[in-house]
């Protein structure tokens, strides 16, 4: 069984696929950093000791900020998982595309 974690992408994928693969990886990286940042900000707002500084009625701004970061995160996940447009990257499309780009000598192990 091939240990893909020890191989470089150039060894596993067809040469013609490398540029597109890198473009997709860069896109997914940017989206996941954005999602992680949204989650981090929500956590920090929840952890803030508002009771010391203001009453519950004075927290509208932060409630809306949490809601907006949450919605943005949900939209990001939805975009990465289910977007149906032809010219966008989604995890399912990318997985299927990568499978078609694997060199013949690795395809059986990659399938497993």
N, CA, C and O atoms as a printed pandas DataFrame, in Angstrom:
     atom_number atom_name residue_name chain_id  residue_number  x_coord  y_coord  z_coord
0              1         N          UNK        A               1    0.834   -1.180    0.000
1              2        CA          UNK        A               1    0.000    0.000    0.000
2              3         C          UNK        A               1    0.883    1.251    0.000
3              4         O          UNK        A               1    1.818    1.350    0.795
4              5         N          UNK        A               2    0.596    2.179   -0.866
5              6        CA          UNK        A               2    1.364    3.416   -0.983
6              7         C          UNK        A               2    1.013    4.374    0.142
7              8         O          UNK        A               2   -0.161    4.602    0.430
8              9         N          UNK        A               3    2.031    4.931    0.773
9             10        CA          UNK        A               3    1.825    5.954    1.800
10            11         C          UNK        A               3    1.892    7.316    1.109
11            12         O          UNK        A               3    2.974    7.865    0.901
12            13         N          UNK        A               4    0.727    7.850    0.757
13            14        CA          UNK        A               4    0.661    9.104    0.010
14            15         C          UNK        A               4    1.181   10.293    0.800
15            16         O          UNK        A               4    1.563   11.303    0.209
16            17         N          UNK        A               5    1.205   10.195    2.115
17            18        CA          UNK        A               5    1.700   11.308    2.926
18            19         C          UNK        A               5    3.208   11.515    2.738
19            20         O          UNK        A               5    3.737   12.575    3.070
20            21         N          UNK        A               6    3.892   10.506    2.210
21            22        CA          UNK        A               6    5.339   10.618    1.996
22            23         C          UNK        A               6    5.692   10.976    0.561
23            24         O          UNK        A               6    6.871   11.087    0.222
24            25         N          UNK        A               7    4.683   11.157   -0.286
25            26        CA          UNK        A               7    4.917   11.477   -1.688
26            27         C          UNK        A               7    4.584   12.938   -1.964
27            28         O          UNK        A               7    3.737   13.538   -1.301
28            29         N          UNK        A               8    5.250   13.480   -2.930
29            30        CA          UNK        A               8    4.983   14.830   -3.398
30            31         C          UNK        A               8    3.857   14.763   -4.428
31            32         O          UNK        A               8    3.725   13.764   -5.136
32            33         N          UNK        A               9    3.057   15.804   -4.517
33            34        CA          UNK        A               9    1.947   15.835   -5.467
34            35         C          UNK        A               9    2.443   15.603   -6.896
35            36         O          UNK        A               9    1.732   15.020   -7.714
36            37         N          UNK        A              10    3.659   16.057   -7.195
37            38        CA          UNK        A              10    4.221   15.869   -8.534
38            39         C          UNK        A              10    4.453   14.400   -8.868
39            40         O          UNK        A              10    4.466   14.019  -10.039
40            41         N          UNK        A              11    4.633   13.584   -7.849
41            42        CA          UNK        A              11    4.839   12.157   -8.068
42            43         C          UNK        A              11    3.519   11.425   -8.318
43            44         O          UNK        A              11    3.497   10.412   -9.017
44            45         N          UNK        A              12    2.444   11.920   -7.764
45            46        CA          UNK        A              12    1.169   11.198   -7.793
46            47         C          UNK        A              12    0.264   11.649   -8.939
47            48         O          UNK        A              12   -0.390   10.819   -9.571
48            49         N          UNK        A              13    0.219   12.939   -9.209
49            50        CA          UNK        A              13   -0.686   13.453  -10.237
50            51         C          UNK        A              13    0.012   13.588  -11.581
51            52         O          UNK        A              13    1.231   13.741  -11.656
52            53         N          UNK        A              14   -0.782   13.528  -12.636
53            54        CA          UNK        A              14   -0.272   13.746  -13.988
54            55         C          UNK        A              14    0.298   15.161  -14.069
55            56         O          UNK        A              14   -0.203   16.082  -13.425
56            57         N          UNK        A              15    1.331   15.314  -14.854
57            58        CA          UNK        A              15    2.013   16.611  -14.959
58            59         C          UNK        A              15    1.066   17.727  -15.408
59            60         O          UNK        A              15    1.195   18.869  -14.968
60            61         N          UNK        A              16    0.124   17.393  -16.275
61            62        CA          UNK        A              16   -0.807   18.405  -16.791
62            63         C          UNK        A              16   -1.796   18.899  -15.738
63            64         O          UNK        A              16   -2.475   19.903  -15.953
64            65         N          UNK        A              17   -1.884   18.212  -14.613
65            66        CA          UNK        A              17   -2.855   18.569  -13.576
66            67         C          UNK        A              17   -2.264   19.417  -12.455
67            68         O          UNK        A              17   -3.011   19.959  -11.640
68            69         N          UNK        A              18   -0.971   19.540  -12.397
69            70        CA          UNK        A              18   -0.319   20.179  -11.246
70            71         C          UNK        A              18   -0.740   21.637  -11.058
71            72         O          UNK        A              18   -1.045   22.050   -9.939
72            73         N          UNK        A              19   -0.760   22.415  -12.129
73            74        CA          UNK        A              19   -1.109   23.840  -12.000
74            75         C          UNK        A              19   -2.545   24.012  -11.493
75            76         O          UNK        A              19   -2.797   24.831  -10.610
76            77         N          UNK        A              20   -3.477   23.248  -12.047
77            78        CA          UNK        A              20   -4.881   23.339  -11.611
78            79         C          UNK        A              20   -5.029   22.860  -10.169
79            80         O          UNK        A              20   -5.793   23.438   -9.395
80            81         N          UNK        A              21   -4.309   21.819   -9.814
81            82        CA          UNK        A              21   -4.327   21.300   -8.451
82            83         C          UNK        A              21   -3.878   22.398   -7.473
83            84         O          UNK        A              21   -4.527   22.628   -6.453
84            85         N          UNK        A              22   -2.770   23.068   -7.789
85            86        CA          UNK        A              22   -2.255   24.113   -6.908
86            87         C          UNK        A              22   -3.227   25.280   -6.799
87            88         O          UNK        A              22   -3.401   25.854   -5.724
88            89         N          UNK        A              23   -3.855   25.627   -7.906
89            90        CA          UNK        A              23   -4.852   26.703   -7.898
90            91         C          UNK        A              23   -6.019   26.345   -6.965
91            92         O          UNK        A              23   -6.482   27.184   -6.192
92            93         N          UNK        A              24   -6.482   25.114   -7.043
93            94        CA          UNK        A              24   -7.586   24.669   -6.188
94            95         C          UNK        A              24   -7.167   24.629   -4.727
95            96         O          UNK        A              24   -7.921   25.061   -3.855
96            97         N          UNK        A              25   -5.977   24.119   -4.451
97            98        CA          UNK        A              25   -5.489   24.052   -3.075
98            99         C          UNK        A              25   -5.373   25.460   -2.477
99           100         O          UNK        A              25   -5.738   25.683   -1.323
100          101         N          UNK        A              26   -4.870   26.390   -3.259
101          102        CA          UNK        A              26   -4.774   27.778   -2.784
102          103         C          UNK        A              26   -6.161   28.347   -2.472
103          104         O          UNK        A              26   -6.338   29.039   -1.470
104          105         N          UNK        A              27   -7.141   28.054   -3.330
105          106        CA          UNK        A              27   -8.506   28.517   -3.104
106          107         C          UNK        A              27   -9.063   27.927   -1.806
107          108         O          UNK        A              27   -9.601   28.654   -0.970
108          109         N          UNK        A              28   -8.933   26.607   -1.640
109          110        CA          UNK        A              28   -9.453   25.959   -0.431
110          111         C          UNK        A              28   -8.742   26.483    0.814
111          112         O          UNK        A              28   -9.379   26.692    1.847
112          113         N          UNK        A              29   -7.453   26.694    0.727
113          114        CA          UNK        A              29   -6.708   27.225    1.860
114          115         C          UNK        A              29   -7.263   28.593    2.270
115          116         O          UNK        A              29   -7.524   28.834    3.449
116          117         N          UNK        A              30   -7.439   29.471    1.307
117          118        CA          UNK        A              30   -7.978   30.805    1.605
118          119         C          UNK        A              30   -9.359   30.730    2.248
119          120         O          UNK        A              30   -9.643   31.452    3.204
120          121         N          UNK        A              31  -10.206   29.866    1.728
121          122        CA          UNK        A              31  -11.557   29.736    2.267
122          123         C          UNK        A              31  -11.541   29.171    3.686
123          124         O          UNK        A              31  -12.308   29.618    4.538
124          125         N          UNK        A              32  -10.682   28.202    3.943
125          126        CA          UNK        A              32  -10.622   27.596    5.275
126          127         C          UNK        A              32   -9.986   28.533    6.294
127          128         O          UNK        A              32  -10.352   28.502    7.469
128          129         N          UNK        A              33   -9.044   29.360    5.868
129          130        CA          UNK        A              33   -8.499   30.381    6.769
130          131         C          UNK        A              33   -9.596   31.370    7.140
131          132         O          UNK        A              33   -9.732   31.748    8.303
132          133         N          UNK        A              34  -10.374   31.784    6.154
133          134        CA          UNK        A              34  -11.500   32.702    6.403
134          135         C          UNK        A              34  -12.496   32.073    7.383
135          136         O          UNK        A              34  -12.945   32.733    8.320
136          137         N          UNK        A              35  -12.836   30.818    7.169
137          138        CA          UNK        A              35  -13.778   30.128    8.059
138          139         C          UNK        A              35  -13.216   30.031    9.472
139          140         O          UNK        A              35  -13.924   30.296   10.443
140          141         N          UNK        A              36  -11.960   29.657    9.587
141          142        CA          UNK        A              36  -11.330   29.545   10.897
142          143         C          UNK        A              36  -11.280   30.890   11.603
143          144         O          UNK        A              36  -11.480   30.960   12.816
144          145         N          UNK        A              37  -11.018   31.952   10.863
145          146        CA          UNK        A              37  -10.988   33.297   11.442
146          147         C          UNK        A              37  -12.368   33.694   11.956
147          148         O          UNK        A              37  -12.485   34.272   13.037
148          149         N          UNK        A              38  -13.406   33.389   11.191
149          150        CA          UNK        A              38  -14.772   33.670   11.642
150          151         C          UNK        A              38  -15.073   32.955   12.952
151          152         O          UNK        A              38  -15.635   33.549   13.872
152          153         N          UNK        A              39  -14.705   31.701   13.035
153          154        CA          UNK        A              39  -14.951   30.914   14.255
154          155         C          UNK        A              39  -14.159   31.491   15.424
155          156         O          UNK        A              39  -14.673   31.593   16.538
156          157         N          UNK        A              40  -12.922   31.863   15.172
157          158        CA          UNK        A              40  -12.079   32.459   16.216
158          159         C          UNK        A              40  -12.708   33.742   16.759
159          160         O          UNK        A              40  -12.765   33.939   17.972
160          161         N          UNK        A              41  -13.175   34.607   15.873
161          162        CA          UNK        A              41  -13.779   35.879   16.298
162          163         C          UNK        A              41  -15.051   35.625   17.107
163          164         O          UNK        A              41  -15.266   36.268   18.135
164          165         N          UNK        A              42  -15.885   34.708   16.660
165          166        CA          UNK        A              42  -17.100   34.377   17.407
166          167         C          UNK        A              42  -16.736   33.913   18.814
167          168         O          UNK        A              42  -17.343   34.349   19.793
168          169         N          UNK        A              43  -15.750   33.033   18.911
169          170        CA          UNK        A              43  -15.322   32.542   20.216
170          171         C          UNK        A              43  -14.849   33.673   21.118
171          172         O          UNK        A              43  -15.188   33.712   22.301
172          173         N          UNK        A              44  -14.072   34.588   20.567
173          174        CA          UNK        A              44  -13.548   35.697   21.368
174          175         C          UNK        A              44  -14.667   36.613   21.858
175          176         O          UNK        A              44  -14.636   37.082   22.996
176          177         N          UNK        A              45  -15.648   36.866   21.005
177          178        CA          UNK        A              45  -16.786   37.699   21.428
178          179         C          UNK        A              45  -17.561   37.001   22.534
179          180         O          UNK        A              45  -17.936   37.638   23.518
180          181         N          UNK        A              46  -17.808   35.698   22.389
181          182        CA          UNK        A              46  -18.525   34.952   23.438
182          183         C          UNK        A              46  -17.765   34.959   24.763
183          184         O          UNK        A              46  -18.378   35.005   25.830
184          185         N          UNK        A              47  -16.456   34.913   24.702
185          186        CA          UNK        A              47  -15.637   34.849   25.922
186          187         C          UNK        A              47  -15.467   36.204   26.609
187          188         O          UNK        A              47  -15.049   36.259   27.766
188          189         N          UNK        A              48  -15.784   37.283   25.920
189          190        CA          UNK        A              48  -15.569   38.608   26.478
190          191         C          UNK        A              48  -16.500   38.845   27.673
191          192         O          UNK        A              48  -17.684   38.514   27.604
192          193         N          UNK        A              49  -15.980   39.415   28.765
193          194        CA          UNK        A              49  -16.805   39.644   29.965
194          195         C          UNK        A              49  -17.690   40.894   29.845
195          196         O          UNK        A              49  -17.423   41.909   30.489
196          197         N          UNK        A              50  -18.716   40.819   29.041
197          198        CA          UNK        A              50  -19.596   41.973   28.812
198          199         C          UNK        A              50  -20.271   42.459   30.086
199          200         O          UNK        A              50  -20.532   43.654   30.226
200          201         N          UNK        A              51  -20.554   41.566   31.005
201          202        CA          UNK        A              51  -21.268   41.953   32.225
202          203         C          UNK        A              51  -20.540   43.045   32.999
203          204         O          UNK        A              51  -21.167   43.829   33.711
204          205         N          UNK        A              52  -19.245   43.095   32.864
205          206        CA          UNK        A              52  -18.451   44.111   33.567
206          207         C          UNK        A              52  -18.661   45.501   32.951
207          208         O          UNK        A              52  -18.627   46.510   33.655
208          209         N          UNK        A              53  -18.878   45.541   31.630
209          210        CA          UNK        A              53  -18.874   46.820   30.915
210          211         C          UNK        A              53  -20.244   47.321   30.460
211          212         O          UNK        A              53  -20.431   48.525   30.284
212          213         N          UNK        A              54  -21.192   46.425   30.269
213          214        CA          UNK        A              54  -22.481   46.892   29.745
214          215         C          UNK        A              54  -23.610   45.932   30.093
215          216         O          UNK        A              54  -23.387   44.792   30.500
216          217         N          UNK        A              55  -24.819   46.430   29.922
217          218        CA          UNK        A              55  -26.006   45.617   30.191
218          219         C          UNK        A              55  -26.351   44.799   28.943
219          220         O          UNK        A              55  -25.851   45.092   27.857
220          221         N          UNK        A              56  -27.188   43.792   29.084
221          222        CA          UNK        A              56  -27.582   42.975   27.924
222          223         C          UNK        A              56  -28.203   43.792   26.789
223          224         O          UNK        A              56  -28.060   43.430   25.621
224          225         N          UNK        A              57  -28.886   44.881   27.117
225          226        CA          UNK        A              57  -29.515   45.716   26.097
226          227         C          UNK        A              57  -28.488   46.450   25.232
227          228         O          UNK        A              57  -28.791   46.838   24.104
228          229         N          UNK        A              58  -27.291   46.639   25.750
229          230        CA          UNK        A              58  -26.242   47.370   25.040
230          231         C          UNK        A              58  -25.354   46.464   24.174
231          232         O          UNK        A              58  -24.300   46.888   23.700
232          233         N          UNK        A              59  -25.782   45.239   23.976
233          234        CA          UNK        A              59  -24.945   44.276   23.243
234          235         C          UNK        A              59  -25.446   43.987   21.828
235          236         O          UNK        A              59  -25.054   42.987   21.227
236          237         N          UNK        A              60  -26.286   44.829   21.305
237          238        CA          UNK        A              60  -26.864   44.605   19.981
238          239         C          UNK        A              60  -25.772   44.498   18.923
239          240         O          UNK        A              60  -25.809   43.609   18.073
240          241         N          UNK        A              61  -24.810   45.396   18.975
241          242        CA          UNK        A              61  -23.733   45.377   17.983
242          243         C          UNK        A              61  -23.013   44.028   17.981
243          244         O          UNK        A              61  -22.787   43.440   16.924
244          245         N          UNK        A              62  -22.658   43.549   19.161
245          246        CA          UNK        A              62  -21.908   42.302   19.238
246          247         C          UNK        A              62  -22.773   41.094   18.886
247          248         O          UNK        A              62  -22.282   40.122   18.312
248          249         N          UNK        A              63  -24.050   41.153   19.229
249          250        CA          UNK        A              63  -24.962   40.075   18.824
250          251         C          UNK        A              63  -25.048   39.989   17.306
251          252         O          UNK        A              63  -25.022   38.899   16.735
252          253         N          UNK        A              64  -25.148   41.145   16.659
253          254        CA          UNK        A              64  -25.213   41.163   15.195
254          255         C          UNK        A              64  -23.869   40.753   14.581
255          256         O          UNK        A              64  -23.837   40.087   13.547
256          257         N          UNK        A              65  -22.770   41.147   15.212
257          258        CA          UNK        A              65  -21.452   40.730   14.710
258          259         C          UNK        A              65  -21.324   39.214   14.762
259          260         O          UNK        A              65  -20.864   38.598   13.801
260          261         N          UNK        A              66  -21.728   38.604   15.880
261          262        CA          UNK        A              66  -21.700   37.138   15.998
262          263         C          UNK        A              66  -22.565   36.523   14.911
263          264         O          UNK        A              66  -22.141   35.591   14.227
264          265         N          UNK        A              67  -23.766   37.036   14.753
265          266        CA          UNK        A              67  -24.685   36.495   13.756
266          267         C          UNK        A              67  -24.083   36.585   12.349
267          268         O          UNK        A              67  -24.176   35.633   11.574
268          269         N          UNK        A              68  -23.472   37.714   12.023
269          270        CA          UNK        A              68  -22.893   37.883   10.694
270          271         C          UNK        A              68  -21.683   36.979   10.465
271          272         O          UNK        A              68  -21.536   36.417    9.380
272          273         N          UNK        A              69  -20.820   36.831   11.459
273          274        CA          UNK        A              69  -19.697   35.911   11.310
274          275         C          UNK        A              69  -20.195   34.471   11.180
275          276         O          UNK        A              69  -19.650   33.682   10.408
276          277         N          UNK        A              70  -21.219   34.146   11.934
277          278        CA          UNK        A              70  -21.812   32.799   11.845
278          279         C          UNK        A              70  -22.386   32.552   10.447
279          280         O          UNK        A              70  -22.096   31.530    9.827
280          281         N          UNK        A              71  -23.190   33.478    9.961
281          282        CA          UNK        A              71  -23.782   33.319    8.617
282          283         C          UNK        A              71  -22.709   33.229    7.544
283          284         O          UNK        A              71  -22.819   32.421    6.621
284          285         N          UNK        A              72  -21.683   34.043    7.656
285          286        CA          UNK        A              72  -20.591   33.995    6.699
286          287         C          UNK        A              72  -19.921   32.622    6.720
287          288         O          UNK        A              72  -19.576   32.083    5.668
288          289         N          UNK        A              73  -19.739   32.064    7.897
289          290        CA          UNK        A              73  -19.158   30.725    8.016
290          291         C          UNK        A              73  -20.037   29.659    7.385
291          292         O          UNK        A              73  -19.547   28.776    6.681
292          293         N          UNK        A              74  -21.337   29.742    7.639
293          294        CA          UNK        A              74  -22.268   28.778    7.040
294          295         C          UNK        A              74  -22.247   28.890    5.515
295          296         O          UNK        A              74  -22.246   27.878    4.815
296          297         N          UNK        A              75  -22.230   30.101    5.014
297          298        CA          UNK        A              75  -22.165   30.289    3.556
298          299         C          UNK        A              75  -20.863   29.752    2.972
299          300         O          UNK        A              75  -20.862   29.179    1.882
300          301         N          UNK        A              76  -19.771   29.929    3.678
301          302        CA          UNK        A              76  -18.487   29.400    3.215
302          303         C          UNK        A              76  -18.532   27.876    3.138
303          304         O          UNK        A              76  -18.115   27.292    2.138
304          305         N          UNK        A              77  -19.035   27.234    4.187
305          306        CA          UNK        A              77  -19.141   25.772    4.192
306          307         C          UNK        A              77  -20.067   25.298    3.077
307          308         O          UNK        A              77  -19.763   24.327    2.384
308          309         N          UNK        A              78  -21.180   25.975    2.906
309          310        CA          UNK        A              78  -22.123   25.611    1.843
310          311         C          UNK        A              78  -21.465   25.742    0.479
311          312         O          UNK        A              78  -21.615   24.869   -0.376
312          313         N          UNK        A              79  -20.743   26.827    0.278
313          314        CA          UNK        A              79  -20.061   27.036   -0.995
314          315         C          UNK        A              79  -19.054   25.920   -1.260
315          316         O          UNK        A              79  -18.966   25.423   -2.383
316          317         N          UNK        A              80  -18.304   25.526   -0.254
317          318        CA          UNK        A              80  -17.283   24.503   -0.435
318          319         C          UNK        A              80  -17.858   23.101   -0.585
319          320         O          UNK        A              80  -17.222   22.219   -1.163
320          321         N          UNK        A              81  -19.049   22.904   -0.069
321          322        CA          UNK        A              81  -19.623   21.558   -0.075
322          323         C          UNK        A              81  -20.643   21.318   -1.175
323          324         O          UNK        A              81  -20.741   20.203   -1.688
324          325         N          UNK        A              82  -21.412   22.350   -1.550
325          326        CA          UNK        A              82  -22.569   22.049   -2.404
326          327         C          UNK        A              82  -22.782   22.969   -3.590
327          328         O          UNK        A              82  -23.734   22.770   -4.344
328          329         N          UNK        A              83  -21.936   23.969   -3.785
329          330        CA          UNK        A              83  -22.164   24.911   -4.889
330          331         C          UNK        A              83  -22.278   24.152   -6.209
331          332         O          UNK        A              83  -21.483   23.251   -6.477
332          333         N          UNK        A              84  -23.253   24.507   -7.025
333          334        CA          UNK        A              84  -23.533   23.779   -8.264
334          335         C          UNK        A              84  -23.012   24.456   -9.527
335          336         O          UNK        A              84  -23.125   23.893  -10.616
336          337         N          UNK        A              85  -22.443   25.655   -9.400
337          338        CA          UNK        A              85  -21.923   26.333  -10.586
338          339         C          UNK        A              85  -20.746   25.537  -11.154
339          340         O          UNK        A              85  -19.998   24.899  -10.413
340          341         N          UNK        A              86  -20.597   25.583  -12.447
341          342        CA          UNK        A              86  -19.551   24.814  -13.121
342          343         C          UNK        A              86  -18.142   25.333  -12.853
343          344         O          UNK        A              86  -17.194   24.551  -12.791
344          345         N          UNK        A              87  -18.001   26.644  -12.694
345          346        CA          UNK        A              87  -16.674   27.242  -12.623
346          347         C          UNK        A              87  -16.167   27.467  -11.197
347          348         O          UNK        A              87  -15.278   28.292  -10.983
348          349         N          UNK        A              88  -16.717   26.748  -10.227
349          350        CA          UNK        A              88  -16.274   26.910   -8.843
350          351         C          UNK        A              88  -15.699   25.605   -8.311
351          352         O          UNK        A              88  -15.985   24.518   -8.813
352          353         N          UNK        A              89  -14.878   25.752   -7.275
353          354        CA          UNK        A              89  -14.313   24.577   -6.613
354          355         C          UNK        A              89  -15.220   24.173   -5.458
355          356         O          UNK        A              89  -15.643   25.018   -4.669
356          357         N          UNK        A              90  -15.512   22.898   -5.364
357          358        CA          UNK        A              90  -16.150   22.326   -4.182
358          359         C          UNK        A              90  -15.347   21.086   -3.810
359          360         O          UNK        A              90  -14.642   20.522   -4.647
360          361         N          UNK        A              91  -15.454   20.669   -2.568
361          362        CA          UNK        A              91  -14.715   19.474   -2.154
362          363         C          UNK        A              91  -15.129   18.244   -2.963
363          364         O          UNK        A              91  -14.251   17.502   -3.402
364          365         N          UNK        A              92  -16.427   17.990   -3.181
365          366        CA          UNK        A              92  -16.794   16.816   -3.982
366          367         C          UNK        A              92  -16.263   16.868   -5.415
367          368         O          UNK        A              92  -15.747   15.869   -5.917
368          369         N          UNK        A              93  -16.383   18.014   -6.073
369          370        CA          UNK        A              93  -15.870   18.139   -7.446
370          371         C          UNK        A              93  -14.360   17.949   -7.475
371          372         O          UNK        A              93  -13.824   17.281   -8.359
372          373         N          UNK        A              94  -13.685   18.542   -6.502
373          374        CA          UNK        A              94  -12.229   18.448   -6.451
374          375         C          UNK        A              94  -11.793   17.004   -6.225
375          376         O          UNK        A              94  -10.859   16.528   -6.870
376          377         N          UNK        A              95  -12.457   16.317   -5.324
377          378        CA          UNK        A              95  -12.134   14.916   -5.051
378          379         C          UNK        A              95  -12.270   14.084   -6.321
379          380         O          UNK        A              95  -11.387   13.286   -6.638
380          381         N          UNK        A              96  -13.358   14.263   -7.041
381          382        CA          UNK        A              96  -13.584   13.515   -8.278
382          383         C          UNK        A              96  -12.566   13.894   -9.356
383          384         O          UNK        A              96  -12.096   13.038  -10.105
384          385         N          UNK        A              97  -12.235   15.167   -9.425
385          386        CA          UNK        A              97  -11.260   15.617  -10.412
386          387         C          UNK        A              97   -9.879   15.032  -10.101
387          388         O          UNK        A              97   -9.196   14.546  -11.003
388          389         N          UNK        A              98   -9.467   15.075   -8.833
389          390        CA          UNK        A              98   -8.162   14.537   -8.445
390          391         C          UNK        A              98   -8.082   13.055   -8.792
391          392         O          UNK        A              98   -7.062   12.584   -9.295
392          393         N          UNK        A              99   -9.147   12.331   -8.525
393          394        CA          UNK        A              99   -9.163   10.897   -8.826
394          395         C          UNK        A              99   -8.841   10.638  -10.304
395          396         O          UNK        A              99   -8.164    9.662  -10.626
396          397         N          UNK        A             100   -9.309   11.483  -11.177
397          398        CA          UNK        A             100   -9.060   11.333  -12.615
398          399         C          UNK        A             100   -7.641   11.747  -13.003
399          400         O          UNK        A             100   -7.171   11.401  -14.086
400          401         N          UNK        A             101   -6.962   12.480  -12.131
401          402        CA          UNK        A             101   -5.629   12.994  -12.437
402          403         C          UNK        A             101   -4.494   12.140  -11.859
403          404         O          UNK        A             101   -3.321   12.408  -12.122
404          405         N          UNK        A             102   -4.836   11.127  -11.082
405          406        CA          UNK        A             102   -3.815   10.280  -10.456
406          407         C          UNK        A             102   -3.155    9.415  -11.527
407          408         O          UNK        A             102   -3.826    8.873  -12.406
408          409         N          UNK        A             103   -1.847    9.297  -11.439
409          410        CA          UNK        A             103   -1.107    8.461  -12.378
410          411         C          UNK        A             103   -1.547    7.007  -12.247
411          412         O          UNK        A             103   -1.924    6.553  -11.167
412          413         N          UNK        A             104   -1.494    6.297  -13.349
413          414        CA          UNK        A             104   -1.997    4.915  -13.417
414          415         C          UNK        A             104   -1.384    4.009  -12.350
415          416         O          UNK        A             104   -2.085    3.171  -11.782
416          417         N          UNK        A             105   -0.101    4.161  -12.070
417          418        CA          UNK        A             105    0.541    3.244  -11.120
418          419         C          UNK        A             105    0.052    3.438   -9.674
419          420         O          UNK        A             105    0.278    2.574   -8.827
420          421         N          UNK        A             106   -0.607    4.551   -9.395
421          422        CA          UNK        A             106   -1.097    4.812   -8.038
422          423         C          UNK        A             106   -2.614    4.673   -7.895
423          424         O          UNK        A             106   -3.132    4.732   -6.780
424          425         N          UNK        A             107   -3.318    4.492   -8.983
425          426        CA          UNK        A             107   -4.780    4.573   -8.930
426          427         C          UNK        A             107   -5.421    3.555   -7.996
427          428         O          UNK        A             107   -6.382    3.881   -7.299
428          429         N          UNK        A             108   -4.910    2.338   -7.971
429          430        CA          UNK        A             108   -5.504    1.311   -7.102
430          431         C          UNK        A             108   -5.344    1.668   -5.627
431          432         O          UNK        A             108   -6.303    1.604   -4.858
432          433         N          UNK        A             109   -4.134    2.042   -5.243
433          434        CA          UNK        A             109   -3.902    2.441   -3.847
434          435         C          UNK        A             109   -4.664    3.710   -3.499
435          436         O          UNK        A             109   -5.171    3.844   -2.385
436          437         N          UNK        A             110   -4.750    4.640   -4.441
437          438        CA          UNK        A             110   -5.480    5.880   -4.196
438          439         C          UNK        A             110   -6.965    5.582   -3.967
439          440         O          UNK        A             110   -7.586    6.177   -3.087
440          441         N          UNK        A             111   -7.518    4.690   -4.732
441          442        CA          UNK        A             111   -8.933    4.302   -4.579
442          443         C          UNK        A             111   -9.177    3.733   -3.203
443          444         O          UNK        A             111  -10.186    4.041   -2.570
444          445         N          UNK        A             112   -8.263    2.906   -2.734
445          446        CA          UNK        A             112   -8.393    2.290   -1.403
446          447         C          UNK        A             112   -8.243    3.329   -0.314
447          448         O          UNK        A             112   -8.322    2.999    0.869
